[in-house]
Amino acid sequence: MIWVMIASFFALIVFGVPIAFAMGASALMYIMVAGIPLEMVAQRFFSNTQSFAFLAIPFFILAGNLMIHGKIAHRIINVADSMVRQLPGGLGCVSVVTSMGMAGVSGSSVADAASTGSVLIPEMKRKGYTASFSAAINASSSVVGIIIPPSSTMIIIAWLSNLSIAKMFIAGILPGLLIGLIYLLTTVMIAVKRGYPRESKPTFKEFATNLQKASWAMLLPVILIGSIVLGIATATEAAALSVIYALLVGLFIYRSLNFKNIMISLKETIHGTSVVMVTVCTSMIFTWVLISEGIPKLIAGMLQGFGLPAWALLLVLIAIMLVAGMVMELVPNLFLFIPIFFPIATEIGMDPMQFAIVMLVSLALGMFTPPVGATLFISCYIAKVGIEKTIKDILPFFVAGIVVVLLIAYVPFFTLWLPEWFE
C-alpha cells in the first residue's frame, strides 16, 4: 500500500492537483485503507506546527510585505543602479544586485521576482534586451531571496533538522553572496557576447544620495541578524521586531505606507502564511506515513549499498535534489529529503549545517526552471514572453547555480566559516 500511496501522489500531480493537496489526499487514502484512526490525521496535521519557531514565518512575511508596499524596492534599485550600471549589460547587473539587496528585506524569492521584475523588466526591454533574457535574469537572481537571511525556508529546514536558526541564517550569507556574484559575472559575459548596452557611469554623489535614501531599509537585515547573533532576541522575537521596524520606517520616515497598503500587506501575509503552513501540515502527514513504514531507511540503505565513495555519493544526492527541485515545490521536497538524506550526509562525515545549505541551494534552483518554477512564471508573465522561449536564456544561470552548489558542497569554508567565527 505504501507504493500505491506514492504512485497516487505522483498521479495526482500529473492531473494538476496542487502538491500540498496531493500529499494530503494520498496519505489520507493510505491511512483509511490501513485502518489507522482518523484522529491521527488531525493530530499530525496540527501538533508539530505548535512551535514557537514557526511563529517567525508570518512575521517575516509581513515585514517583507510592508517593506515592499512601502516602495522599498525602488530605493534599493536606485542603490544597485548607481553601483553596477556601468558594467556591460548594466540593467541586467542592476537586477542581480537588487535581488541581493531585496533578499535581506523580504526573505522571499517570489516577492523579489515580482517587485524587482515589475520595475526592471519593462525598462530592460525598452533598452534593447530581449524579453526572454530579461525574464531569465530576474527569475534566476531572485532565488537569493531564500538563501540570504532572513528566510522562512531556513526556519523550516532548521526545525526539521534540529539545527540552530541563528546559525543557519549566518551560514546562508556567504553562499547567497556567492551565487549573486556568479550570476553577476554570468550576466556580464552574456552581455559582452550579445552587445547589450552599458549605462552612464554614476557619480559618487549620486551613489551616496541613493544609499542615504535607502539606508533605513538596508538597516533591517543588519538589525535583525545582529539581534539574533548577539543573543538579544530569538528568531521569532527578531521577526516581530522587524514588523515594528518596517511599520515605523514606512509610516514616519519614508511616509510611503498608508492604511490601504497596510491592509494589502496583511491580506498578502495571510495568504502567504496559509500557503506555507498548509503545505507544511500535509507534508507532515505524508512524511509520517513514510517514516512509519521505514521508507527513508530503505532508500538510504539502497543509496549506501552502491558502495560509492563519499564524494560520489554526495554528488548523487545533489543530482537527485536538482531534479526534484524542477518537478516539485521546495517545502514538500524538504519534508521528503531531510529524513532520508541527512543521516546519509552525517554518515559520510559532512557537517549537518553545511548539508542544510547545500540542500537549500540545490532545491532553490528549481524555482526558476520549468515545469513548476515560481519565479520563472512570474518573470515570464511580467516580460510577456513564453516559458519555452526563456529556457535557452535560463540555462547559463542554472549551470552557474550548479557550480555554486558544488563549491559549497565540497568547500566547507563557504558555509561553516561565518557560524564558527560568531561562536
N, C-alpha and C positions, 0 to 999 in steps of 0.2 A: 504493500500500500504506500510505502514511503516514496517509491519510484513513480507510482501513479500520481501522488501529490506533486512531485517535482515536474512531471510531464504536464499535468494540468496547469501548473503555474506558467510554464512557457507557452502552452496553448492559449491561455487567456491573454497573454501579452501579444501574441501573434494576431489575435482577434481585436486588438486595440483597447483592452481593458487597462486602466491605469495600474502601474506596478503595485502601488500600495494595496489596492483592492484585489489584485490578482494574488498577492501573497496571502492576504487575509482569507479570501474565498477558498483557495486550495488547502490552506492549513485547517480551516473550519471543516472542509469535507473530510479530511483525514481524521480529525478529532471525532466527528459524528460516526464515521464508519468503525473506528477503533473502539467506540463505546466509552470514550473519556467524558466525564461530566462536563456539561457546557459551562458550569460555573468557573471552570479553569480558564475558559476563554476570557471572561470578564476580568478575572484576577490577573492574568498575564497581560491583558490589554492595558491595564491601568497601573498595576502595582509598581513596576520598575520605573515608571515615569515620575513617581513621587520622590523626586531628587532635587535637592537644593541647587545642584549644578545646572540642571535643566532650566531652572528659572532664569538663568542668564540669557537664554536664547531669545525670548520675546523682548527683553530689554535691549539686547544688541540690535535686533531687527528694528525696534522703534527708534533707537538713537540714529541708526543709519538712515531711516526714512525721514526723520526730522532734518537731518543734515542735507539730504538730497533735495527735499522740498523747500529747504531754506536757501536754495540756489548756491550750495557749496560747490557743486561740480564746476560751475563757470569760473569760480575763483581758482580752483586747483588747475583747471585747464589753462588759465592765463599764466600761472606759475610755470607749468610744464612747457607752454609755448615759448616763454622767454628763456628757457633753459636749452632746448634742443631743436628749435625750428630751423636753425641754420644748417643742420645736418642734411645730407641727401634724403629725400622723402620726408621733409620736415614735418608735415602734418601727421604722417604715419608714426613718426617718432614721438610726437606730442601725444598721440593716442596711447602709446605704450607707457610713457611716463605718467600720464594722467591716471591710467588704471592702477599703477603702483601707488600713487597718492590717494586715490579713492579707496583702495583696499583697506587702508588704516582708518577710514571713516565709516564705510558702510558694512564691511565684512561680508559682502555678498557679491558673487560674480555676476549673477543675473541683474542685480541693481546697477552694478558698474557698467555692464554692457548697455543697459537701457539709457542711463543718464549720460554717459560719455558718448555713446553712439549717436544719440539724438542731436547732439551738438556738432560732433566732428565729421560724421559720415557724409552729411549733405555738403559740408564745406570741402571735404576731400574730393567728392565727385565734381564739384564746381571747379576745382583747381586742376582737373585732368586725371585724377586717379580713377582706375576702373571701379565699378560698383562692387565687383567680386573681391578685389583686393581690400577695399575699404571695409567690407563686411568681415573678411578673414582676419584682418589685423585687430579689429575691435573685438571679435569673438574670442580670439586666442589670448590676447593680452588680458582680457577680463578674468581669466582663471586665477590670476594672482589675488583676486578678491577673497578667496577662501584659504590662501596659503600665508599671506602676510596677515598677522593678527590685527584686530580681533576676528575670530571666525567661529560661527556656530557649529560648523562641521568639526572643527578641532575639539569642541566641547563634547560632541557625541563620541568621537574616537577616544578621547581621554577617559570618558565614563565607561565605555565598553571594555577598555583595556586596562583599567585601574592605573592610569598614569596621571601625573600632575597636570592640571590645565595650565597653570602658570608656566611650567617648564615647556609644555608643548607650544604655547604662544611664543616663547623665546626661541625654541628650536625652529619655528617656521620663518623667522625673519631672514636669515641668510639664504635659504632655498628660494624664498619669494623674491628677494632682490636678484638672485642669480638668474632665475627664469625671466625676470623683467629685462635684465641686461642682455641676455642671449637673444631675446625677442627684439630688442633694440638693434643689436648687431645684424640680425636676420633682415629686419626692415631696411636698414641702410644698404645691405648687399643687394637686395631685390630692387631698391630704388635706383642704385647706380646702374644696374643691368638694364632697367626699363627706362631710365632717364626721367624719373619723377623729379619735380622741381624742389629746389631749396627755397626757403623763405629768407627774408632780410635778417641780418644779424641784429639781435636785440642789444640795447644799451644796458649798462649796469644800472642806471637809474630806473629803467623800465622793469628790470628784474626785481630790484629792491622794492619798488612800489607794489608790484604784483604779490611779492612774498609777504609784504606787510599786510595787504588786504586779506590774504588767505591764512595769516598766521594763527588766528583763533581756531580755524577749522583744523589746521595741521597739528595743533597742540593736543587735540583729542586723543590720538593714539599714544602720544608720549605720556600724557597724564594717566591714561587707562593702564597701559603696560607697566608704567612706573609704579603705580599704586599696588599692582599685583606683585611685582618683583620685590618691592621693598617690604611687603607684608602688611601694608596699610589696609588693604581690602582683599577679600576673596574675589574670584572672577565674577560671581553673581553680584556682589556689592559694587564692584567696579562698573559692571554693566548698568546698574541702576544709577550710579553717579554719572555715567556717560549720557543718560537720558536727560538728567537735570542740566548738565553742561550744554547739551545740544539745544535744549529749550532756552536757556539763558542767552546763549550766543545768538540764536535765531531771532529771539524777541527783542533783546535790548542792545546788542552790538551791531549785527548786520541788519536788524529790523526787516527781515525778509520772511518771517513766519507770521501768519495770522490765524484766526480761528479756523478758516476754511482749510488751510494747509495742515494744521494740526489734526483736524478730523480726517483728512485724507490719509495722513500718516498713521493714525490709529487704525483706520479701516484696513490699510495695506498690511499693517503689523498683525492684525487678527487673521487675515488671510494667509500671510506667510507662515505664521506660527502654526496655524491649523494644518497647513500642508506638511510641514516638517514633522509635527507631532503625530498626525495620523499615520504617516509613513513609518515613524519610529515604533508606534504601537503595533501595527500589523506586522512589521518586521520582527518584533519581539516574539509574537506568536509563532511565526514561521520558523524562526531560529530555534525556539524552544523545542519544537517538534523534531527538527533536525538533530539537535544535541541529544534529546532523549532517546533517539534511535541510533546514536553513535555515528552519524554520518560524517561529522568533522574528523573524528579519529580515523574512520575508514579511509577518507580521502587523503588525510595527512600520511597515513601508513602507506598508501599507494604511491604517493609522490616520493616519500623517503625510500621506498622499496626499489626505486630505479637505480639506487647506488651512485647517484651523481655527486661530484664534489660540491662543496658549499657554494662556491661562486656560480656554478652552473645551475644548482637548484634555485638559488636566488633569482637568476635570470629567467627561469621557468615561471616562478611566482609573479615576476614583473610582467612577463608576456601575458599571463592569464588575466592579470588586473587591467592591463591596457585594453585587451579585447572586451572584457566585461564592462569597462567604462564606456565603451562605444554603444553597447546594446542595452544597458540598464542605468537607472539613475544612481547617483552617488551614495545616498544614505542606505538604500537596500543592499548595495554592494558591501558596505561596511559591516552590516549585520551578518552577511553571508561569509565574508572572508576573514574577519577578525578571529572568530573561534577556530578556524581552520589553519590560517597562515601564521598567526602569532606564535603558537607552540613550535612550528617548524623553524621560524626565524630565531627563536630562543635556542633551539636545538643546534643550529649551525653557528651559534655564538654571536649573533647580531644583537645590538642593543635595541630594546623594545621601542625607545623613543625615536631612534633612527629609522626603524622599520615603519613606525607610525607615519612619519613624514613621507617616506618612500611610497607607502600605500596612498596617502592623501594626494600626492602629486600625480601618481600613476592614474588614479581614478579621475582626478580633475581634468586630465587631458581629454577625457570623453565628453566634457561639457561643450567642446567646440567641434566635435566630429559627428557625422550622421551615424545612425538614424535618430538618436534621441538628444543631441546636443542642444541644451537650453540656450546658451549664449549664441550659438550659431543661428538658431531660429530667430531670435530677437534681432541680431545684426542683419540677417538677410531681409527681414521684414522692413527694417529701417532703410536699408540700402535699395529696397525694391528690386531684388535680384534672386533668382532661383538658387536653391541649395546646390543643385547639381553643377551649376556654373562656378560655385565658390570652392568646390573640393580641391581643384588644382592649386588655388592660392592658399588653401589651408595646409596643404601637405608640408611645405617647408617649416611652418611653425610647429606642426605635430612632430616632425623629425627633431627639431631643436628642443622640444619638450622632452623627448625620449633621451636626448643627450643629458639634460638636467637630471632626469630620473637616475640614469646610470652613474652620474657623478655623485649624487647624494647617497646612492646605494653602496658604492664601493669606496667612497672617501668620507669616513665618519666626521671629519672636521666640519663639514658644512652644516651638520645637524646637531653636533654634540659640543662644539667649542663654546658657543654662547651660553647654553644651560650650565656647563661646567664653570664657566667664568663667573656666572652670577651666584653660584653656590656659596 
